[in-house]
Amino acid sequence: MSNTAVYSTAMLAESKAKPYNSMNGKLSQPLLQALEKKGYGYMTPVQEKVLTQLPNFKSDCLVRAKTGTGKTIAFLLPSLHSVLASRNGRAGDVRILIVSPTRELAMQIKAECDMLTSELRPAIECHTAFGGTKKDQNLKAFLNGRPTVLVATPGRLNDYLSDQYVAEKFSNLHTLILDEADTMLEAGMCFSATMPPNIKPVLSKVLRADHAEISTVDLNETPTHELVDQYSVIIPTISSTFSSLAALIAQERQRKPDALKAIIFGTTANGVGLMYDLFKNLLGNEIKVYELHSRLSQPARTRTTEDFKNTASGLMFASDVIGRGMDFPNVDLVIQVGLPSNGEQYVHRVGRTARAGNNGRAVIMLTDREKYFLAVNRHLPIKPYTIDISATAAQATPAVEQAFSGVEESAKQKAYQAYLGFNKSFCKNLRIDNTGLVTLANEYAHAMGCPEPPMIDKSVVGKMGLRGTHGLNVGVVQRAPGGGRGQGGGGAPRGGGQRKPAQSGGVPNGGTSNGGPRPNGSAGSKRGGRQGGGRNKQPA
Ligand SMILES: Nc1ncnc2c1ncn2[C@@H]1O[C@H](COP(=O)(O)OP(=O)(O)OP(=O)(O)O)[C@@H](O)[C@H]1O
């Protein structure tokens, strides 16, 4: 399903975009036929520039264009065309390697590639390789098949390349594409909406010195889309987060009572899981509520991605596994709760709405302490939210408290721990010391309805550098078998949070691996597929 063809074709035609049929004879005919079948009659600006301004389709190239403007097709078309035109290399070799920062984006790129190659006879194969899936099965299909195109995430790609036999299949590589290159290079052709200056020196290792540079973004212009109205809501303290979010969602739902489709980003996977639990209790009878983050099993992530792509309305609570590149049709609204890691992350999240020419809205909700983000990122077109939601937030408090009484204590414990871990790295910006951080986290716990601060395992406290900090409830956290998240779903407290004497020293099952300042951080598994912690290399 796609919202884009109808809009884009009309809008692109109106804006005098170049029609794809002008590429007859220059681009492989079956590729053009596939575009026509899909209803993509005109090039988006980035596609036009890549297809008409590159010295040739084999040129190294750095491309920068705003989010949601069709970069995927812009890199797939020239690389597919030139591989089809060259046709040398052994059958079964990978000719185009696309490195993607997340699994969800890898699957989306494969879908776009399959669409473009659907008219080719014989067909060419596009494979994926990413974590959370059965490696042996994927590898067998990869080795026995003819994976002309491979879309991979860095960890699994590294696995493949470290096996010499498997690496052989890459020896005739024609094109390397780094999608979302700025994240990829923290870790051919490079494509991104943002390009922080510290990435530039690394680019010279990937691209030839004479590489082409294509940008559809004025360098002084903000990379967010002009079609997104962006607002900030400043709340006095963290303790009103949940009631303010409830009030904000209620306010935004009034704009589209029957069919709001929104993504709500949180800062950590477990914090997102908690918001999902809360809002499922609060609004689950009125609107579909989804969660997507790294603590879910891969099948659950894949299913939710598909469901949310296809739904007309719903609230998706998400971490940065879908912060970049993901194309969910018709998202009306993006809400960010808490600090994004930086301005680029803010921009990419906002880019999940107003895609392919649709309008969208974005709201960032920050506490008074966190509002420095707006000053630091003054170039972003964020205006104060036009409606004062403080009164409705106060009215929403009893319902939020009631909904929290049905949320598992272990979910609150994990969200609390993740909050500490995430904000530890922002202490300086927030102008707080360790005691101040714990005070904030305890306010957050209070807002979740915890009568006292949830217990933190003493080893986690050590890893976070919070040993001896006043206000922490330190002990040895025991997880229920299987990682501490129950299988049932009835909301009864279980799992984490049982107290044992701190000196007993037993390392809890899976509870200690994410204590540091990395976003999205503590362990657990959950009904509906939330997983045990620590092993996931994916962001968020
Ligand atoms: N020429 C076109 N005509 C109509 N729709 C198009 C065209 N090109 C791309 N689209 C559609 O526009 C949407 C956005 O494209 P895409 O996901 O490639 O954006 P992007 O620039 O990579 O965004 P991001 O920076 O967020 O990764 C997709 O649904 C895609 O299929």
Ligand as a Chemical Component Dictionary entry (heavy atoms), coordinates in Angstrom:
data_LIG
# 
_chem_comp.id                   LIG 
_chem_comp.type                 NON-POLYMER 
_chem_comp.pdbx_formal_charge   0 
_chem_comp.three_letter_code    LIG 
# 
loop_
_chem_comp_atom.comp_id 
_chem_comp_atom.atom_id 
_chem_comp_atom.alt_atom_id 
_chem_comp_atom.type_symbol 
_chem_comp_atom.charge 
_chem_comp_atom.model_Cartn_x 
_chem_comp_atom.model_Cartn_y 
_chem_comp_atom.model_Cartn_z 
_chem_comp_atom.pdbx_ordinal 
LIG N1  N1  N 0 9.248  9.517  -8.152 1  
LIG C1  C1  C 0 8.411  9.229  -7.167 2  
LIG N2  N2  N 0 7.090  9.409  -7.326 3  
LIG C2  C2  C 0 6.239  9.098  -6.325 4  
LIG N3  N3  N 0 6.607  8.626  -5.110 5  
LIG C3  C3  C 0 7.905  8.424  -4.906 6  
LIG C4  C4  C 0 8.869  8.703  -5.911 7  
LIG N4  N4  N 0 10.089 8.398  -5.403 8  
LIG C5  C5  C 0 9.899  7.944  -4.150 9  
LIG N5  N5  N 0 8.591  7.951  -3.843 10 
LIG C6  C6  C 0 8.005  7.515  -2.575 11 
LIG O1  O1  O 0 8.286  8.529  -1.589 12 
LIG C7  C7  C 0 8.425  7.931  -0.289 13 
LIG C8  C8  C 0 9.695  8.449  0.376  14 
LIG O2  O2  O 0 10.835 7.936  -0.272 15 
LIG P1  P1  P 0 12.167 7.476  0.508  16 
LIG O3  O3  O 0 11.798 6.569  1.638  17 
LIG O4  O4  O 0 13.123 6.978  -0.494 18 
LIG O5  O5  O 0 12.648 8.863  1.118  19 
LIG P2  P2  P 0 14.077 9.252  1.714  20 
LIG O6  O6  O 0 14.498 10.502 1.032  21 
LIG O7  O7  O 0 15.000 8.091  1.661  22 
LIG O8  O8  O 0 13.714 9.578  3.215  23 
LIG P3  P3  P 0 14.646 9.480  4.540  24 
LIG O9  O9  O 0 15.625 10.608 4.514  25 
LIG O10 O10 O 0 13.655 9.609  5.634  26 
LIG O11 O11 O 0 15.320 8.163  4.494  27 
LIG C9  C9  C 0 8.405  6.423  -0.525 28 
LIG O12 O12 O 0 7.123  5.921  -0.222 29 
LIG C10 C10 C 0 8.681  6.272  -2.002 30 
LIG O13 O13 O 0 8.166  5.085  -2.550 31 
# 
loop_
_chem_comp_bond.comp_id 
_chem_comp_bond.atom_id_1 
_chem_comp_bond.atom_id_2 
_chem_comp_bond.value_order 
_chem_comp_bond.pdbx_ordinal 
LIG N1  C1  SING 1  
LIG C1  N2  SING 2  
LIG C1  C4  DOUB 3  
LIG N2  C2  DOUB 4  
LIG C2  N3  SING 5  
LIG N3  C3  DOUB 6  
LIG C3  C4  SING 7  
LIG C3  N5  SING 8  
LIG C4  N4  SING 9  
LIG N4  C5  DOUB 10 
LIG C5  N5  SING 11 
LIG N5  C6  SING 12 
LIG C6  O1  SING 13 
LIG C6  C10 SING 14 
LIG O1  C7  SING 15 
LIG C7  C8  SING 16 
LIG C7  C9  SING 17 
LIG C8  O2  SING 18 
LIG O2  P1  SING 19 
LIG P1  O3  DOUB 20 
LIG P1  O4  SING 21 
LIG P1  O5  SING 22 
LIG O5  P2  SING 23 
LIG P2  O6  DOUB 24 
LIG P2  O7  SING 25 
LIG P2  O8  SING 26 
LIG O8  P3  SING 27 
LIG P3  O9  DOUB 28 
LIG P3  O10 SING 29 
LIG P3  O11 SING 30 
LIG C9  O12 SING 31 
LIG C9  C10 SING 32 
LIG C10 O13 SING 33 
# 
